[in-house]
Amino acid sequence: MLCIDNFLEIVALMRKETYLIAPYRRDMTNTETGTIRPFTIAVPQDALDDLHHRLEHTRFPAEAPADSWDYGTPVSYLRRMVAAWQRFDWRAQEARMNAVPNFVTEIDGQTVHFVHVRSAEPEATPLLLAHTYPGSFVEFIELIDPLVNPVAHGGRAEDAFHLVIPSMPGFGFSTPLVGDGWTMAKVARTYDALMRRLGYDSYGIHGSDGGAMVGRELAVLDPPGFLGAHVLQLFSFPSGDPSEFEAFGPKEYAALEFAGWFASVAGYNQMNGTRPQTIAAALSDSPVGQLAYNELFESFGNGTSRVSEEQVLTQVSLYWLTNTSATAVRYHYAEAHSGAEPTVSTGRIGVAVFAHDFQTIRPLAERDNANIVHWSELDGGGHYAALEAPDVLVGDLRTFF
């Protein structure tokens, strides 16, 4: 596996860029193809002051009957989280993000932000970590040292990874989003170009949610040197052919029932897929609206979520402070209007099914993916396993790769 041995020395000589929130954001347009620039996150204090002013003047909605999750995000939850948000230390989280090497580059005119951490182990496996919606690159920070430095965390030297952790175009610091048609397949091609630019001629990918979809698209693309996609979900559903149910047992029917439950609470899918700019207006003007709309961190597992208060507030703050809701919600629309025909993946895939996550239905997944070589079913953890059960996830990544 080839890599630029002196990459860190090269980038240390390049000028450093500081991210400034719109409308204070400095133009980072770069006409020099292939340039990679170090990057520092620095939110202006007046942006934080504005956030606190808005939180102090929140107008809460009327409570629904019983103020339960049945109607969506409860008012009691919002009141508790707004109080916590007012105490939340963004600067501490900012320092945590800046403690790892951040960079930006441009691929086909699109700014792409990413974290790049190389292992000291020379034979480490290059691995791209693809984040969720409504998550971000931050969800992987706690995984970095165990993956890069496995010996210090109970692993072996041969378990080591070089890590590349991008912000999906239109999310966080990979902004502004350039052009339209940003499907997961387009993101996959962008990520492949990023890995080649970094000097990796062979690599794998891990992802959940949107990141899992990008991982599968890379398996469909199956570029030279592709080591496989480790995903937490393969989104395969019944086609209407009754014969597909012949291979179903209790586990598959339970998974189908869970998918039905999730469809009943996933109104954001319909909204994002049909009227993304409408909801974006509300999310861009109200931090509490953004908090409420990010209910997946709490509600996905129907009461089983282990995502902490601080983790939720870090993600929501990042969306708010970068004002990226409008482009983050647009992916559902792009997918729904892509016109792409279903494609069977032949690239190498591994699936890790966490107990409280979407339950991939194996017979249907194998219908759509011809090269599933790894399947694990794990206790505990859910849709945001990188936040909820990082040690378990690290173990399964080591096994697959």
C-alpha positions, 0 to 999 in steps of 0.5 A: 500500500503506497502512501506519501511518507513525508505527508505530515512534513509537507503539510506543515509547510503549507499555510494554515486556514482558519474556518470562520462562520458565514458571513464571516467566512474567509474565501478558501477557493483554491485554483491550485489543483490537489493542494491540501491545507491544514485547517483550524476550527475557530468559531467567532465569539459573536456567533456563540453570543448569538446562540446564547441569546437565542437560547435565552429567548426560546419560545417553546411549543405547547405540549402534546398529550402526555408530553411523550415521544409519540408526537415527536420531541417532547417539550420537557426534553427540549427544556432540559436540553436547552438548559444544558446547552446554555452551560455547554462548553463549545470551546472545549469541544472545539479544542478536542476537534483541533487536537487532531490534524484537520485539513481541507482540499478541493475536489472538482470545485467542492471544498472537502474537510477531513481529519487525517491521522497516520499510524506509526505502524508502517503496514497499517491499513488505510481506512475512511470513516464516513459519518451519519446524518444528523452526525458529523466527523466528530462522532469518530474522534474517540475511535482514533487512538484505538484504531491508530495505536492498537497496541496501547488499547489491547490490540496487535500492531497488525490491527493498526489503521491510517484514518481519513475522516471527511465531513460529507460535502454540505456538512460542517466544514465541507462547505459551501455545497457546490452544484446539485445531484449530491447523491451517495454515489457522488460522495463515494466518487469524491471520497475515492478521489480524496484517498487517491490524492492522499496517496492511498492506492488501497483502502477500506471504508466504515460507515453507518446511516448515510456513511453506510450508504456511501460505503455500499456505493464504494462497494458498487464502484469497487475501485482498484485496491478497494479493501471492502466496506464495513457497514452497520446497515444494508438498506434492503427491503422486500420488492413485492415478490412473495418468494422473498419471504420463503427464507424468512424466520422469526429474526427476519420478521422481527427486523421487518417489524422494526423497519415498519416501526421506524417508518412510522416515526421517520417523518424527516425522511419525507420532509427532507426528500420532498421539501428540504428548503422549507424545513431548512428555513426553520432549522437555520433560524432556530437552534431549538428547532435544530435540536428537536429535528435531531431527535434521532440521537434519542429516539431511533432505538425506541428508548434504548439510545446511549448517546450522551447529552454532551454528544448530542449538543456537540453535534447540534452545535456544529450544525448550528454554528456552521449553518449547514442544515440546508445542505445536510437535508438535501441528500434525501431529495437528491437520492429520491430524484436521482433516477438511478436504477437498483444495482447489485454490489459485487464489492467486498462488504461486512455487516455489523448489526447492533442490537438496537439499530436498524436490523438488516434483513440478511436474505434481502441484503444478500439479494442486493449484495453479492459479496457479503463476507462478514456478518456479526450480530452484537449485543447493545449499542445502536444506530450511533455505535461510534458514540454508544459502543466504540470499543465493540465497533473497534473490535469488529473493524479489526476482525473485518479488515 
